[in-house]
Amino acid sequence: MPQCQPLNPQLCYSNLSNESYPTSKNFPGQYSTLESSTFIGSPGSLLDSSSFPPDQHCSPDNANNSPLSNSCVTDDCGDLKCKLRELESAMLGPDTDVIDGYCNMLETGSDVSPLEMDSWGKVIEMIARKDVKRVLVACATAVAEEDQLFAQWLMDELRQMVSVSGDPIQRLGAYMLEGLVAKQAASGSSIYKALKSKEPASAELLSYMHILFEVCPYIKFGYMSANGAIAEAMKNERRVHIIDFQIGQGSQWVTLLQAFAARPGGAPHIRITGIDDSYSAYARGGGLNIVGQRLSRLAKAFKIPFEFHAVDISGCLVQLKDLGVRRGEALAINFAFMLHHMPDESVSTENHRDRLLRLVKSLNPKVVTLVEQECNTNTAAFLPRFLETLDYYMAMFESMDVTLPRVHKDRINVEQHCLARDVVNLIACEGAERVERHELLGKWRSRFTMAGFKPYPLSALVNRTIKTLLKNYCDSYRLEERDGVLYLGWMNRYLVASCAWQCC
């Protein structure tokens, strides 16, 4: 097991962003048109569930199809001319003289700088070492600079280096490569929409989501910390109304109903307003009535007076009239892994992200809970966003690795259907089509403060409950409380932040 490091809120890119990579603009001569890419959603795509049984995928141990695999490009080769000759031979064929001309230019000091030569050497060495992480960054840099020829070559090399059944960086690299292909083709939006229509059967998707819920503590952490804040705020209330802005399966409220049932003096009357969109309806295999029926049966078993109010629309469309607020009810608002899907001022003049917070403030709730990924991708330009996505999801894939074997079919399906599409959306889509727009807690704090909220301190009981939960998982997970916020991290990276707010 890797040695654990203390949590550090700063991003850890291993100096990837400081690398200098060559481009085809300073490569000596033009190379021939490369074989066309395999786009997402087409046969053979890594996100096509029919295309990747583990024994049919490329991996570092089976990369002999790479044009460089049998060359003298190794870590021991000190002759840069040899390296460049092998690279040229791989791309142009054995009978070309581009490299000789390039070296002549180098000797006469014209057109080519030693820095460019050094950068090409680094890229060749990275490929020879099968350094997936750095080759991904080199490829993203080429895409950002619209250097299509160089990016295409790196994509072809990456296809020999990634595998959905490999180690964490090889698996993540497979999906990030798909995103880069779509980004370069400027087809991210249409491809992402196509992916949404290629989901597995709803029962299978629900099963994959349940596996993710069980094998990693991130979602449980969010639900339990939010429930703890709501239970604390409502401990003396007789009528409680919870508005959940993305209720999904409704599983968050099972433990809270149990807690209310055990309350001294009996449970309060509870009403839950569940808001959700059509995508969750697909995963459920039906509308919100399924959630309402399930929670109603549970409440009846616990002898809790209960009502369920369904609002079957996207959070962007919610208005005051949809919420059914009544006098005499203590109100709790739940934003669990939801607000980052709302477009803000960088996307739309309507700025639904802040509009929803102002709407909620007008309801004067007792508590508002916020659970979000601790990730900075909302307004970042493509390359910084790529680096942040790489860093964040690398920690996610590493944490998956300690629970499910690499060749386990369920792990492949969980990563493909529950994580990979978010990765593709982050990399390939822009504007309103990019729905994954995470912000760090500091930015959320500013938004809540401007909307008229102040922090609602989480009780020590919540902290203790989460620590008990984490005892069931690998000790590489880290829990930290800072400034009233709970952070769950994997080794040296924060992944999820949870906090609560009240009206000023």
N, C-alpha and C positions, 0 to 999 in steps of 0.2 A: 504494500500500500504506500502511495507517495507520502512524503513528509508534509504535514499540514503547515500552512503559513497563516499568520494572523490576517484577519480581514483588512483589506485596504480599499477605500472607496475610489481610488484612482484607477484608471484603466491600465491594463498591462498588455501592451502590444509587442513586447520583446523587441522594441526598436524597429518593428517592421515598417512603420510609417516613415522612418528616416532613410530607408534604402533608396539607392538611386538605380533605376532600371533603364536599360537601353530601349530604343524603339526602332521600328522598321525605317523610320525617317533617317536614322544615321547608320543603318545597316548597309554594308557595301553591296549594291546591286539589288534587284528585285527578284524575289523568288516566285515560283509558279503558284497558280491558284491552288489553294489547299482543298482537300476534300470537305464538302459541305458539312455543317454541324448537324448533330441530332438534336432537334428542338423538343422542348417539353411538350408532352401530350402526343408526340408522334411515336410510332412503334420503336422500341428500343430506348425510350426515355427512361431515366432512372426513376421518374415519378409515375411511370406506367406500371401498375401492380403486376401486370402479366410478364414483365420484362426482366425481373431480377431474382430468380432463384439463386441462392448463394453460390451454387457450383457453376454458374454461367457468367460470373462477373469478373472483370479484371481486378487484380490485386497486385501489390508490390512483388509478391512471389510468382506472379504469372504475367509479367509485363514484357515478355520477349517480343511482342509485336512493336514495341517502341523502336523508331528508327535509330535511336541512340543506344539501344540496349547492348549491342555487341561492338561498340566503338571503343576507341582508346580514351574516351572522355571519362576519366575516373579521377578520384581525389589525388591519385599519385601522379597524374600527368601534369608536368610543369610547363609543357610547351604549349603556349596559348595558340600558336599557329596550328598545331595539331588539333586542338579543340575546335577551332573555327573551321578547319578543313572538314572534320567529321560532321559538324553542324551543316555546312554547305552541302556535303555529299548526301546527307539525310534529306535535305529539302530540294536540291536541284539535280542530284545525280552525280556520278563519279567523275565525269569528264568536264567539269567546269573550272574556270580559273579566277573566280571572283575573289577568293581569299588571297591568292597571290597578288592580285592587284591591290587589295586592301592593305596587305602588309607592305607593299611598295609605297603606298601613300603614307603609311605610318613612318617608314624609314625616311621619307623626304619631308615629313612634318606637315603635309597638306591634308586638309579636309577632316581628318580624324584626330581626336584628342586621346591621350592615354586614359582619361577618365572613362571615355566611351568603351575603350578596349577592356578596361578593368570591369566595367559594368556587364559587358557581354560575358566575360569570364565568370562572373558571379552567377549569372543566370544559368550558364551551362553547368556549373558545379552544383547548383541547387537541383537541377533536373537529374544529374547523375546520382546525387545523394537521395533522390526521391523526397525532397523537402517540400511536401505538399503545401504547407502553410505559406512559405515564402513564394512559391510559384503561383499560388492563388493571388497573393498580393501583387506580384508582378503583372499577372494577367488583368487584375482589376485596374491597375495603373494604366495599362495599355488601353483598356476600354474607356477609362475616364478621359484619356488623351485622344480618343477616337483613332487610335492606331490599329486599324482593323487587321492588317496583315500579321503584325506581331501578336496581337491578341489571339488571332485564329491559330497561329502556330502553338502558342502556349496552351490553348484549349485542347488541341490535339494531343499534346504531351500529357496534360492533366488527365485525360481519359484513360491513359495507361497507368495512372498513379492512384486513382480513387476507387473505392469499393463500398457498397452499402453493407458489406459484412466484414469490413476491415476494422482497424483501430479507430478511435474517435475522430481524428483529423481526416482520415480517409473517408469515413462515412459522411461527416459534415461537408467535406470537400466535394463529394459527389453531388450534393444538393446545391451548394454554392456555385459549382460549375454550371449547373442547369440555369441558375439565375443569371450568371454572366452571359451565357449564350443568348438568353432572352433579352437581356439588356442591350447587348451589342446589336441585336437584330431589331431593336426598338419595337419589340412585339410583346413586352411584358404584360401589358393590360389584357390583351386578347388571350394570351396563353394562360394567365392566372384565372381568367373566367372559365376557360376550357377545363382547367384542372378542377375547379369547383364542381363542374358537372360530371366529373369522372370519379366522384367519391365511391367508396364501396357501399354495399347495402347498409341501410341505417343500423341494423342490428350489429353488423361487424364494426362499423365506425364507433358505435356506443361501447362496444367491447374494448376497442383500442384506447378510447378515452378513459375507460375504467382502469385499464392496465397502467396508463400513465399516472393516474390518480394514486394508484397503490404503490408503484415502484419508486416514485420520487415524492418528497414531502412538500413540494412547492404549493400545490393547490390546497392541500390539507392545511398547511401553515396559514394561507390566506383566509380560508374559511373559519378556522378555529380562532384566529386573532380577531377577526371582525365579529364573530359571534360573541366572544368574550366582552368586547366593548359594548355591544348591544345589550347583553344580559346585565351588565353593570349599570348602564344608563336606565334600564327599565325595571330595576329590582323592586321598586315601590309602586309601579303602575298597574292599574287594573284593566286597561284597554290599550292594546299595543297594535300599531299599524306599521308594517315593514314594507317599504317599496324597494324591490330588487330590480335594478335597471338591466340586468342580464341574467335571468334566472336559470337558463339552461335546463338541466335535469331536476333542479330544485333540491339537489343533494346537500347543499350547504345547510338547509334548515332542519334536517333530521336531528342533529345533535342539539340544536337550540330548542326545538320542541321538547326533547327529553329533559333539558335543563329546566325549562319553564314548568314542566309537569312535576318536577321534584321540588319546586319552590315551596318553602313554608307558607302555609295559608292558602295553598292552591294556585293553580295556573291562572294567568290573566286571560281575557278574551283576546285572541290573536287574529288579525287579518293580514294576509300577505297579498300585495299587488305584484304580480310577476310580469315583467316586460321582456320581450324577446323578439328576435327576427326569424325569418324563414329558414336560415341556415341551421339554427338550433332545432327548429321543427323537423328538419330532415334527419338530424342525428337522433332525435327522439323517436322518429317514426310516426309523428303526428303533432297536433297542435298543443297549446298550453293546457288544454283540458286534461291531458295525461298527467301533467304535473299537479294540477289542482286535485285530481282524484287520488293520486298517491298521497299527497300531504293531508288530505281530508281523512283518509283511512288511518293514517298514522296518528293524527290528532284525536280521532275517535278512540283509538286504542289507549291513548294516554289520558283520555277524559278531559281534553282541552277544548273549550268553545272556540270554533275556528271558522273562518271564511276565506275564500280565495277569489281574487279579482284578476282576470287575465287581460293584458294589454298586448295584443299581438302585432306590434309594430317596432320598427327600429328606434333606438334611442334618439336618433337625430330628429325624429318626427314627434316626439312626445311633447304635449302641451298640458297646461294645468288641468284642463277639463278631463284628460285621460286618467288622472291619478285617483279620483274618487276620494279625496281627503274629507274626513268628517270631524266635526267638533267633538271634543272630549276624548280623542285618541292621542296617545303619545306616539310621535312619529320618528321612525328610524329609516334612514336612506342608506342603501348598500350599493357601492360602486366596486365590484370585485372583478378585476381584469377586464374592465369595460371601457373606461374613459379614454384610453389610448386609441380606441377605434373611432372616436369622434373627431371630425375635422376641426381644426382651429383657424386662427386668423391667417396662417400661412397657406391655407387651402381655400377657404371660403370666407366671404365677407360676413356670412351669417355666424361664423365662429360658434358652432354648436357646443364645443367643449366648455367655453365660459358661459354660454347661454344656459346650459343645463345647471351649472353651479348657481347662477343667479336665480333660476327658477326654484331650485331646491331651497335656497336661502329664504325666498318669499314664503315658504311653507312653515318656517320656524321649527325645524326638527330638533329633537332632543340630542340626536347624535347622527353623524354621517361617517360611514366607514369607507376607507379607500385602500385597495390592494392593487399594486401595479408592479410590473417588471421594472427593475432598476436598470434601465437601459436608455441610451441617448440616441434616438434615431429619428426624431420628429422632423426637425428642420435641417438636419445635417446634409451637406452635399454628398454626392454619390460615394466618393472614395472614403471620407471619414465614416460614413454610414456603413460601408462594407467592412471596414476594420472593426467597428463596434459590433456589428452582427457576428463577425468571425470570433471575436473575443467572448461575447456573451454566450453564443450557442456552443462554442467549444466547451465551456464549463458545463452546459446542459448535457452534451453528449458524453462527456467524461463521467458525469454522475450516473447516466444511464448504464455505463459500462460496468459498474460495480454490482449491478443488480441482475441484469439479463445477459446471458452469453451472447457473444458477437454473432454467432450463426443462428441464434434463436429467431424463428420466423415472426413471433409476436413482437420482438424488439424492432425488427425491420419494418413491420407494419405500423407500429406506434410512431416511429421516427418519420416514416413516409407520410402518414395521414394526419398526425397531430403536430409535427414540428416543421417538416420540410416546406409545406406550402407557405408558412409564415416567412421562412427564409427567402423563398423565391419572391414573395411579395415585397419584402424589404429591399432586395437587390434590384429587381427587374422593373418595378412599377414606380411611377411618379404621379404627382398631383393627387386628384381625388381617387385615382385607382389604387394608390398606396394606402391601405387601411391599417397597416401596422406602423403606428407612430408613437413610439414610447418616449417618455420623458423621465428625467431623474427626479427624485423626491424634492430636491430644491426648487424645481420649476413648479411642481404640483403645490408646494407650500405657498409659492407666490400667487398662484391662481386662486387658491382657497382664501388666502388673506385678502386679496383684492375683492373677492365676492362677499366678504363680510363674516368670515369664520375665524375661529381661534382653535388651537389644539385641544383635544379632549384626551387627557392622560390615560394611558392604558394601565390597568391594575396589575399589581405584582402577580396575581393569580394567573393572568393571561400568560405572562412570561414563564411561570413555572409549568403551566400546561403544555406550552410549546416545547420546553426542554424535555418533558416526559415523552412527548411525541417523537423527538429526534433520537431518543435512545433506541428506537426500533430501526434506525437507519445507520449507514456508514458514518464513522466519526469524522469524516472529512467535511461534513456539513457544519456550518458555523451560524450561531444565533448571536446577534448583538442588538442591544437597545441603546439608542442615542437620540437625545432631544425629543423623547416621547415617541420615537418611531422604532419599530421592530424590523430588523433586516435579517433575512435568511440568505446565506451565501454558501458557495461551494469553494472550499479552500480559500484562495485569495480574491474571490470575486463575489460581490453582492449580486443576487439574482432577483429577489422579490423584497419589496418594502410594504409594510402595513402600518396604518395609523388611523386615528379617528379625529373628528372635528365637531365643534358645536358653534352655535351662533354667538356672535359677540354681544 
